[in-house]
């Protein structure tokens, strides 16, 4: 039976070699993101850290590392495995843990934020958490990565045909590369911290990311066109090593899970506010903003659903259907 928070935290702190540190907290948890200090991931982590501190009477500090200070998302997952990192924000690379999680990146799977919240906050979200828990990871919460849009330096993108020949940077996801190549682009992955320079020097013509990243990484300084495609909603995972989570006292576990919901709410609010403010910002900085022919993109995306799910489990294909039909 687990003992109460103060006494157990002192024991844990001593075991970790952090007792007597400068911080007043008795336990420090390290959380890392590749996102910038002003980005949506940090909005979520700040909400998590604030709630955990309050819920534990300042007994637990979630120490935050941003801008890839502790490595990219793949290396962060490895650090979770070795327990040198406690919490990580993981998006597309969740497929390195479970390939079936690639269903969440199917183009035009999610209709809007209400659809996302309903899916992730219900039985489907619980099923996703259970799959990862079976593989040794605890999802303490989801967060909004955002609807992804296209920027480039060549022309406005209205239909998939407009992407023909454009060099588009994607995350390190085979699915995302194939998606944009199917649209006609010349797509390839590149680590996110290298992206601004690659756009600035013309190594890539464009990229695809949520609007919050266009602002946080100042892509409006090196891109001319923003096309509001909304082709993928990025589901973010606040991830821990399951064994590490189980080592924590019940009070801390509960605070982390509550904080995970706070993180989702904070990032959803952040993303919704950014939708309009970022468009105004980039227009003020000379970018041309346009809507796309959504029906044309959806039509071009339909064959990709079958291609991307053909090697997945029956359970994953069933989840796709459930998400698509979810009210």
N, C-alpha and C positions, 0 to 999 in steps of 0.2 A: 504494500500500500504506500502510495506516495505521501511524503510529509508536506507540511504547509510551505508556502512560498519563501518567507524570509530565511528559515533555517536551511532549506534545501538549496536555495540560490547561493548561500555562502559556501556550502560544500561544493557545489558545481564550480563556483568561481575559483576556489582554491585548486580544484582539480585541473582547471584550465590555465592556471597560472596567471589569472587576472585580478585576484584579490589584492587590494591595496593599490590599485591603479589610480590615476588622477581622477577618473570619473567617479561620480557618486553612486552610480549603478552597481549592483552586486553581480550582474551578468550582462555581458555584451554579446550581441548577435551581429554578425557582419552581413550586410546586404549589398549586392552589387548590381549595377545596370550599365548597359552600353549607352543609355540615353544621356543627353546633356543635362546640366544642372537645372535648366529652365524647362526641360521637356516633360512629356506626359508620364513617362515612367517614374520620374522623380516626384511628380505630383502624387502618384500612388504610394510610393515608398514613404514620403513625408507623412501622408495620412496614416499609414501603417505604424510608423515609428511613434507618432504622436499618441495614437490610441494605446499602443503597448505600454508606453511610458506612463500614461494616465491610469490604465487598468492595473498596473503593478506598483502604483505609488512610487514611480521612478526607480523601481527595483531592477528593471530591465531596460537597457539602452539598445536600440537598433541603430548601429553605426552605418552610415550610408556612403557608398563609393559610386561615383557617377562617371560618365564619359569614357567607359571602358578602362578605368584605372586598374581593374583587376582582371583584364582580359576580355575577349569576346564571349558571346553566349555559349559557344561550344566548350571553351575552356572553363567557363563558369560552371557548366554542368559537371565537368571533370572535377572541379574543386568541391562541388557538393558531394561527389562520390568519395573523395578523400577527407571530407569534413574539415577542409581548411576554409570553407565558405559556408555560411548558414542559409542564406536566402539569395535567390537570383531571379531577375526578371527574364523570362524566356519566351520567345515568340516563335518564329519559323523553325529554329533548331529543335523544337520539341519533337520533331520527327526523327531525330537521332536517338531518341529514347523509344518511341513507338511510331513506326511508319504510318500507322492508321490515323494518327493525328493530322496527317496531311489532308483529311477530309475538310478540316476547318478552313483551309486555304483555297477551296474550290471557288472559282470565279462566280460571283453573284449568288452565293449560297445564302447570305444574310441580306434581308431587305432593308432594314433600318435599325436604329439603336433599340427601339422597343422590342423588335424581334430578337436581337442579341440578348437583351436583359432577360427576356422570357425564357429563352433556350438555356442560357448558362445558369440561371437562377432556379431551374427546375430539375426534373428527373434526368434530362439529357446531360446537364452540367454535372450532376452526381455520377453519372455513368462514366464521364470522361475522367473525373477525379479517381474513381475506383480503378480504372484501367492503369493509371499511372501509379497508384498506390501499390498495386500488385507487382509493379516493377521497381519498387523501392523508393518512390518519390511521393511526397505529400504536397498537394496543391492547397496552400493556405488561402488562396483566393485567385480569382481571375482579375484582369484589368484590361482596359481598352487600349489596344494598339492603334485602332482607328481604321476608317475606310481609306484605302490607298488610292492615290491619284497620280497622274503622269505629268512630269515636267520635262522640257527639252529646249534645245536651242535652235531647232530647225524650222518647225512649223506647228500650228495648232492641230491637235489631234481630235478629229470628230468621229471617225470610223476606224476600225482596225486597219484598213488599207493605208491610212495615213502614217502608220508605224513602219511601213515598208522601208527596210534598209537602215533604220535608225539604230545606233549603238546604245542599248539600254542596259543600265546596271540593275541587277536584281540582288536580293539576298542569296545566301548559299543554299538554294532550294532547287532541286532538279525540276520540281513541278512548276515553279515560277519561271524558270528559264524556258521550259517547253511551252508554257502558256504564251509568253511574249514572242517566242519564235513562231508559234502557230498564228499569231496575229500578224506576222510579217517582219518583226523586228530582228535585229541581230543582238541577242541578249546574252549576258554572261555575268557571273557573280563577282563581287568585290567586297572586301571587308568594309564595314560602314565607316570607320574612322578615316579611310582613304578616299571616301567618295567626293567630298568637296573639292579636293585637289584634282581628282580625275575629271570632274566637270569643268573646272576652271581651265585646265590645260587641254581640254578637248579629247581626252582619251575616251570619254563617253559623251554622247549627244544628250542623254537624258537619264532619268531614273524614275522610280515609282515608290512613293511613301505617303503616309498620312500627312495632312496639312500641318499638324503640330510639328512634324520633323522639318518641313519646309521652312517654318519659322525658326525653330530651335537651332538648326544647322545653317541657317542663312542661305539656303539654296537660291533665294531670290536675287542674290548678288551675282550668281553665275548661270542663271537660266532665264530664258525669255518668255516661255509659254507654260501655262498651267492649265491642264485639261482635266475637268472634274469627272473622271471615269468611275470612281468608286468600285473598282473591279474586284477588290478583295477586302474583307474586313479582317484585320489582324487581331486574333485572340491572344492576349498575354496571360502568362501563367506566373504567379508568385510561387516559386518552387523551393522546397526543402528536401533534404535527405530524410526519408521516413524514419530511419533509426535515430537520427539526430532529433527529430521532432518528438519521438517517443521517449527520449531521454529527459525531456523537459518536464517540469511539474505541470499538473493539470491546469493550474491557474494561468501559466504562461501559454500553454497550448490554446486555451480558450481565448486569451487576449490576442494571440496571433490570428486565430480564425475570425474573430470579430474585426480585427484590423484589416484582414484581407477583404472583407466586405466594404469597409470604409475606403480601401484603396480602389475597389471597383467603382464605387460611387464618385470618388474624387476624379478619377480619370475620365469617366463618362461625362461629368460636368465640364472638365477641362476640354475634352474633345468637342463637345457641343458648342462651347463658347468660341473655340478656335475656328470653327467652320466659317464664321462670318468675319471674325477679326483678322484671320490670316489672309483671307481674300482681299480685304481692304488694304492690308499691309503690303502684299506683293504688288497690287495695282499701283499703290503709291510709289513703289520702287521700280515701276516700269514694265512689270510683267503683264502679258495679255492673258486674260482668263476666259475660258469658254466651257460650255456644257458639251457633252459628247452625245452621239446617237446611241443611247443606252440599249435600245432594242437590237441594233447592229452588233454591239459587243456581246450581248446575251446570246444571240444566235451563233456568233463565232465561238462562243464558249461551250455550247452544249456538247459537241463531240469530245471535249476535254474531260467532262465528268466521267464518261465511260472509260476513257484512256487512263485517267489517273486512279480510278477505283478498281480496275480489273484485277490487279494483283493484291488488293486488300482483302481483309477478312469479310465474311458474310455479316458479321456484327457491324463492321465499319460501314458497309454499304447500306445496312438497315438504318444506321444513325443518320446517314446522308438524307435518306427519305424522310425520316422523322423530323429532321431540322427543316428541310424544305417545306414540309406540310404543317409545321408548327405555327399556330396562330400568333 
